Amino acid sequence: MVKGKHMLLGVLGACFFLSACGEAQKPQAQEPRPVRTVVATNRAASDAVSLTGVVEAQNEATYGFRISGRVIDRLVNVGDRVAPGQVLARLDPQDEQNALRSAQAALGAANANLTQTRNQYERQRQLLARGFTPRAQYEQAEQAFLNARAQVDDAEARLQMAEDRLGFTELKADSAGVVTQRRAEPGEVVQAGQPVIEVARQDGRDAVFDVPAAMLSGLPGDPEVTVALATDPAVTATGRVREVAPQADPVTRTFRVRVGLTNPPEALRLGTTVVGRVMVDRGPVVEIPASALTRLNDKPAVWVVDPKTQTVALRTIEVLRFGPASVSVGEGLKPSEIVVTAGVQALHPGQKVRLLAAPAGASL
């Protein structure tokens, strides 16, 4: 009897111990982790884009002789300033001078013939009025006079052409500018129209840049460009896009853009290297604090809060631009979504969170 009583107490003690152990092993519900968050919003973004270019003349003139000949004199060098009407180079004028003397002699002979035929015509006209000469002889004299007058007109025209060709032996500038290139030297025989001297006219200067096609699409309609001297950024000028090449360069696949400079300083000389800076509109982008970033499969990611379940999910994003305190998101995040900004390293997918109030004055 006593032995049975001991066995009953042992069984009851074992059941109690197992019941207590089962209650101790029950998992306790986790408390929601407090996190700080921000609501993603759209913001207009713009970036300052810099490109290196060179200063060129807005208008460049390439001078060449209008006739063929041998160059006997080149009166300017690269870098020389020229004035309107200044002689740049000369051809050997001997042939044109001979042609001019021939034309002058031909005109003298034509004038002498005209005087003779005019006198004959006047005499025949007076005799015809008195009835002392036949009409056929009068008409012959009249025709000779008209032919002589036409010969004089032709000789005058040939003389003018000879004078013009003699003038063409001198190559003159038609506007003020600076010589940028010479392509012929004394002693060379040049053909009509062959480039001899290049002059950058002084009616304006351009900053010329080679711009990628992707950047052109982001430029505003009439952007203001700030141009600074590469060797001295303190020397600056502003300008507007004046011309965009209609076709890309076949090698670099860039478009040549000419920016007309407004009152450029003297230091921005032709051929100097400059840096152009313009604000490019990136359109509306989503900005979030840089502290919200984490990684998923070696890609940028953020923790996004589901407002209904108060749980978090890790989502990869595409970052357009990194700033000192914020990042611009291109894809992967929509406006009005809630993003965790503090405590991102201690979260796991599906974890419940408790949103903390943002500190006073907090902003993106």
DOVOLUM-840388 format. One record per residue (C-alpha): residue in one letter; z, y, x. Coordinates in steps of 0.5 Angstrom, whole numbers, padded with zeros to 4 digits, always signed. Layout:
BEGIN
aZYX
...
This chain:
BEGIN
m+0000+0000+0000
v+0002+0005+0006
k-0004+0003+0009
g-0009+0004+0003
k-0006+0011+0003
h-0007+0013+0010
m-0015+0011+0009
l-0015+0015+0003
l-0013+0021+0007
g-0017+0020+0012
v-0023+0020+0008
l-0021+0026+0004
g-0020+0030+0011
a-0027+0028+0014
c-0030+0030+0007
f-0027+0037+0008
f-0029+0038+0015
l-0036+0036+0014
s-0036+0041+0008
a-0033+0046+0012
c-0039+0045+0018
g-0044+0046+0013
e-0042+0052+0010
a-0041+0055+0017
q-0048+0053+0019
k-0051+0057+0013
p-0056+0062+0016
q-0054+0069+0014
a-0059+0074+0011
q-0061+0079+0016
e-0060+0087+0015
p-0067+0091+0015
r-0068+0094+0022
p-0068+0102+0022
v-0074+0105+0024
r-0077+0112+0025
t-0084+0113+0022
v-0089+0118+0021
v-0095+0118+0015
a-0102+0118+0018
t-0106+0124+0016
n-0113+0127+0018
r-0114+0133+0022
a-0120+0136+0025
a-0121+0135+0032
s-0125+0138+0037
d-0125+0137+0045
a-0127+0142+0051
v-0133+0139+0054
s-0135+0141+0061
l-0142+0140+0065
t-0145+0142+0071
g-0151+0146+0071
v-0155+0151+0075
v-0157+0158+0074
e-0164+0160+0073
a-0169+0166+0071
q-0170+0166+0063
n-0177+0168+0065
e-0181+0165+0071
a-0188+0168+0073
t-0193+0164+0078
y-0198+0168+0081
g-0205+0166+0083
f-0211+0169+0085
r-0216+0170+0080
i-0222+0168+0085
s-0223+0163+0091
g-0222+0166+0098
r-0218+0165+0104
v-0211+0168+0105
i-0211+0174+0110
d-0204+0176+0108
r-0197+0174+0105
l-0193+0180+0104
v-0187+0177+0101
n-0182+0172+0103
v-0177+0168+0098
g-0171+0172+0096
d-0175+0179+0097
r-0174+0183+0091
v-0181+0186+0088
a-0183+0192+0083
p-0188+0192+0078
g-0195+0193+0082
q-0193+0191+0089
v-0198+0187+0093
l-0196+0180+0094
a-0201+0177+0098
r-0209+0179+0100
l-0215+0175+0100
d-0221+0176+0105
p-0225+0182+0102
q-0231+0182+0106
d-0235+0178+0101
e-0233+0182+0095
q-0234+0189+0099
n-0241+0186+0100
a-0242+0185+0093
l-0240+0191+0091
r-0244+0195+0095
s-0250+0191+0093
a-0248+0193+0085
q-0248+0200+0087
a-0255+0200+0090
a-0257+0196+0084
l-0254+0201+0080
g-0258+0207+0084
a-0264+0204+0083
a-0263+0203+0076
n-0262+0210+0075
a-0268+0212+0079
n-0272+0208+0075
l-0269+0211+0068
t-0270+0218+0071
q-0278+0216+0072
t-0279+0212+0065
r-0275+0218+0061
n-0280+0223+0064
q-0286+0219+0063
y-0283+0218+0056
e-0282+0225+0054
r-0289+0227+0057
q-0292+0222+0052
r-0288+0224+0047
q-0290+0231+0047
l-0298+0229+0048
l-0297+0225+0042
a-0295+0231+0038
r-0301+0235+0040
g-0306+0229+0039
f-0308+0228+0047
t-0305+0221+0048
p-0306+0215+0044
r-0300+0212+0040
a-0301+0205+0044
q-0299+0209+0051
y-0294+0213+0048
e-0290+0206+0045
q-0291+0203+0052
a-0288+0209+0055
e-0282+0208+0050
q-0281+0201+0051
a-0281+0202+0059
f-0276+0208+0058
l-0271+0203+0053
n-0272+0197+0059
a-0270+0202+0064
r-0264+0204+0060
a-0262+0197+0059
q-0262+0196+0066
v-0258+0201+0068
d-0253+0199+0063
d-0253+0192+0066
a-0252+0195+0073
e-0246+0199+0071
a-0243+0192+0068
r-0245+0189+0075
l-0242+0194+0079
q-0235+0194+0074
m-0235+0186+0075
a-0236+0187+0083
e-0230+0193+0083
d-0226+0188+0079
r-0227+0182+0084
l-0225+0187+0090
g-0219+0188+0086
f-0217+0181+0085
t-0217+0180+0092
e-0210+0183+0092
l-0205+0179+0088
k-0200+0184+0085
a-0193+0183+0081
d-0193+0185+0074
s-0186+0186+0073
a-0179+0186+0077
g-0176+0180+0080
v-0174+0176+0086
v-0179+0171+0090
t-0177+0164+0089
q-0182+0160+0092
r-0189+0161+0096
r-0194+0156+0096
a-0200+0159+0101
e-0200+0162+0108
p-0205+0166+0111
g-0211+0162+0113
e-0211+0158+0107
v-0217+0157+0103
v-0214+0157+0095
q-0218+0156+0089
a-0218+0161+0083
g-0211+0160+0079
q-0208+0156+0085
p-0200+0158+0085
v-0199+0162+0091
i-0192+0166+0089
e-0187+0164+0084
v-0183+0170+0082
a-0176+0170+0077
r-0177+0176+0073
q-0170+0180+0072
d-0170+0180+0064
g-0165+0175+0064
r-0161+0169+0067
d-0160+0162+0064
a-0155+0157+0065
v-0159+0150+0065
f-0155+0144+0064
d-0157+0136+0062
v-0154+0134+0056
p-0153+0127+0054
a-0156+0126+0047
a-0149+0123+0044
m-0146+0130+0046
l-0151+0134+0043
s-0150+0131+0036
g-0143+0134+0036
l-0145+0141+0038
p-0144+0146+0033
g-0150+0150+0030
d-0149+0156+0035
p-0144+0155+0040
e-0141+0160+0045
v-0141+0157+0052
t-0137+0159+0057
v-0140+0159+0064
a-0136+0159+0071
l-0138+0159+0078
a-0137+0152+0081
t-0134+0155+0087
d-0130+0161+0084
p-0128+0159+0077
a-0125+0166+0076
v-0133+0169+0076
t-0135+0167+0069
a-0140+0169+0063
t-0141+0167+0056
g-0148+0165+0053
r-0151+0162+0047
v-0155+0156+0047
r-0162+0159+0047
e-0167+0153+0048
v-0166+0145+0047
a-0171+0141+0050
p-0175+0137+0044
q-0176+0131+0049
a-0171+0127+0053
d-0172+0126+0060
p-0175+0119+0061
v-0171+0117+0067
t-0164+0120+0066
r-0165+0120+0058
t-0161+0127+0058
f-0164+0133+0054
r-0165+0140+0058
v-0161+0145+0055
r-0162+0153+0057
v-0156+0158+0055
g-0158+0165+0055
l-0152+0169+0059
t-0150+0175+0057
n-0149+0181+0062
p-0148+0176+0068
p-0144+0178+0074
e-0148+0179+0080
a-0144+0173+0083
l-0148+0168+0078
r-0154+0169+0083
l-0161+0165+0082
g-0159+0157+0084
t-0152+0158+0084
t-0148+0152+0081
v-0144+0153+0075
v-0139+0149+0070
g-0141+0150+0063
r-0135+0149+0058
v-0136+0148+0050
m-0132+0146+0044
v-0135+0140+0041
d-0133+0138+0034
r-0130+0131+0033
g-0130+0131+0026
p-0123+0129+0022
v-0119+0124+0026
v-0112+0121+0025
e-0107+0123+0029
i-0100+0119+0031
p-0095+0120+0036
a-0096+0117+0043
s-0089+0113+0042
a-0092+0109+0036
l-0097+0105+0041
t-0096+0098+0043
r-0101+0092+0045
l-0104+0086+0041
n-0108+0082+0045
d-0109+0087+0051
k-0111+0092+0045
p-0108+0098+0043
a-0104+0097+0036
v-0099+0100+0032
w-0094+0097+0027
v-0095+0099+0020
v-0090+0099+0014
d-0092+0096+0007
p-0088+0101+0002
k-0088+0096-0003
t-0084+0090+0001
q-0081+0095+0006
t-0084+0090+0012
v-0088+0091+0018
a-0095+0088+0020
l-0098+0089+0027
r-0105+0092+0027
t-0110+0094+0032
i-0113+0101+0033
e-0119+0104+0036
v-0116+0110+0040
l-0121+0116+0041
r-0117+0121+0046
f-0110+0120+0049
g-0106+0127+0049
p-0099+0128+0052
a-0095+0127+0046
s-0101+0124+0041
v-0107+0120+0040
s-0113+0120+0036
v-0115+0114+0032
g-0122+0113+0031
e-0121+0106+0027
g-0116+0101+0024
l-0112+0106+0021
k-0112+0110+0014
p-0109+0117+0012
s-0103+0116+0008
e-0101+0110+0012
i-0094+0109+0014
v-0093+0108+0022
v-0087+0106+0026
t-0086+0111+0032
a-0079+0109+0034
g-0077+0102+0036
v-0083+0098+0036
q-0081+0094+0042
a-0076+0090+0037
l-0080+0088+0031
h-0084+0082+0029
p-0089+0081+0024
g-0086+0081+0017
q-0080+0084+0019
k-0076+0088+0014
v-0075+0095+0016
r-0071+0101+0013
l-0074+0108+0014
l-0070+0113+0017
a-0071+0120+0016
a-0075+0124+0020
p-0071+0129+0025
a-0071+0136+0023
g-0077+0140+0026
a-0081+0133+0028
s-0088+0133+0027
l-0094+0130+0030
